[in-house]
Amino acid sequence: MKKIFVLLICGFFVFLPGGCQSSVGSKSGVEVIIDGDGRFPEILAGRWKADKGGWEIVFEPDGKISSVVVSLGGVRMKPGQVTTTQMVLGGEGLFKPGKWTVQYSKERRELIVEIAIEHFRVELGDNVVQGKTRDYFVGSVSADGRLWWADRYKFPEYVVDTKKHPNYKLPFDPNDSPRESLVFQKVINSQ
């Protein structure tokens, strides 16, 4: 039974083609905490892409995140905005961000980012996957500000709704969730 749900979740990631944005509330859903003088290093502003998982984070000069591409379907999200996506098999995907946090320690060159998805709902034919998730990225930034070696810690809460298993909460043990090591690279535009 668990294999069916894992396949359903994997299918969810495959069938997300793109999305559009609609505003819900404030765009300031990002908290920034900087040790020292309180200024985000200028060199860290810009677009950062992970070597796996499809993650992408765009930092503004003040340290706030202006958009994120999440591994949960490769959907681009903006703080304070609901993202809706048409599904390949029909139906719709909806993603509502929670509060995002950026912390930076200049002394240790350590960057910590928390990305929360307060609620998502994806229709896969007659089946639905919904829930919420929280991802933490913790790691050091290179001296030249071009690489960020981050460990990802994830805390998902998924519920699948099928004819055979209505509203089944997928089990998750945070003690059994291995960290994932990612390398984010700053994207330097050639324009």
Salt bridges, closest charged atoms under 4 A:
ASP37 OD2 - ARG39 NH2 3.70
ASP37 OD1 - LYS106 NZ 2.72
GLU56 OE1 - ARG47 NH1 3.49
GLU56 OE2 - ARG76 NH2 2.73
GLU110 OE1 - ARG108 NH2 3.17
GLU114 OE2 - ARG134 NH1 2.30
GLU118 OE2 - LYS96 NZ 3.14
GLU123 OE2 - ARG121 NH1 2.95
ASP135 OD1 - ARG152 NH2 2.82
ASP151 OD2 - ARG179 NE 3.60
GLU180 OE1 - ARG152 NH1 2.93
